[in-house]
Amino acid sequence: MTHRPLRRISGVAMASVLVLGTLAVTPAQADTDTSVPTTATSTVEEVSEVAAQLGVPQDIWAGITERDRAQLTEIAPLFPDRRLQPQTDKDLVESPLRETLISRLRAAINPADYECAPTALNDYIDGLIAELSFFQIIVLGLLTHGLDYPTYDALFHGTPGAPDYTLHPDYADRLSRAFHTADRFWDVDTSDVQLLAMQGDMLADTERVRKMVIYFGDSSPAGAPAIAKLVVNTTAGLVGGYDNPLLTLNAYAFTAEGDPDPDVQGLPDKLVFGDGILESLEAIGLGDAGPQAVMGHEFGHHVQFELGQATGGSPELTRRSELEADFLATYFVAHKRGLARNDRRVVDSIVSFGAVGDCNFTSNGHHGTPNQRRKAAEAGAALAETGSNGTMLPAKAAVAEFAKVLPTILLPDAP
């Protein structure tokens, strides 16, 4: 595949038996009202059968709490014939956390050549994950695609101005102004791009959730209402409920142009901000510059779309497109005729907001290491300084400037 319709900065989904089995995820137990009895008892054979049916490795199953095990035993009849088989593959949007964890088990692009330390956003997300119970992880990440439902709901059903898709009020004005400034800044036609938000409270709406259950193949149409209710109740038990940042810790640029997938035919170009990514930037101290940097990056992907560039398909190609989007972002944000903001906060934001995938060397969604992203962002800001008299480069010329510095950005930097 040479052209992915979605470019994301970050997001969270935990739907991998390999991840759970190898990295021994041991989240904190939360008080979760899932309307599932917790008093079930099982023989060893029955427990083993339930674990296999749900796709939970036996060693992990043996280590989880009795409460989690009982809850999972009770809901097992809702998920027949799982048997470690993956759910319907819907990869319009990557699941960066899952891919990052898996990539640590493998080697590609020789990660030994690169320094790749965790960022503040990694630490923040780790804290959010630690608040999940094992039952919540299994239901929302393995048995269903529940953690991805808000992303796809906005993709397929979101429209600008609709109450369910309005930008967070604390950031709406700032994001809208940056969006319209970017539209004027670049010499490509992005007038058809829609700016909207995704919100976690869609997971409180059983009917909207039911549609996502069917789309992902998480259940048959007949069983979808019961699965939707399970997802709604499980999400309500998260810390913060439907406002938990993990549900919307994402932002992405979308175009259906050139994509043969019938699911996306006729969908307009979109730029979508999750409330969770905005909250995360605030939490790590980048709430002032972060949203504009994210806007610059995602708008950079729309510039790439309009130029007809391939933006994914291999770790190397995706890394190039992501680093180029970082470069275009800081060129726009720092330029006198862009947002005229050239400070370290912008560069720090670029480095942080894609951190979930930054060390994911083997993933087709690999964004580049934190050091590579910093170098790309600094190069874009430096180019903006050369236009201090107001001169703006055409998009193609800016991309050409990035190509000149890319070899330096990619030089191995491990000590």
ABEGO torsion letter per residue (X at the ends): XABBABBBABEBBBBBAAAAAAAGBBBBBBBBBAGBBAABBBBAAAAAAAAAAAGBBAAAAAABBAAAAAAAAAAAAABBGAGGBBBBBBAABBBAAAAAAAAAABBBGGAAABBBBBBAAAAAAAAAAAABBAAAAAAAAAABAAAAAAAAAAAAABBBGBAAABBBAAAAAAAAAAAAAAAAABABBAAABBBBBBBAAAAABAAAAAAAAAAAGABBAAAAAAAAAAAAAAAAABBGEAABAAAABBBBBBBABGBABAAABGBBBBBBBBAAAAAAAAAAGAAAAAAAAAAAAAAAAAAAAAAGBBABGBAAAAAAAAAAAAAAAAAAAABAABAGBBBAAAAAAAAAAAAAAAABAABAABAEBAAAAAAAAAAAAAAAAAAAAGBBBBAAAAAAAAAAAAAAAABBABX
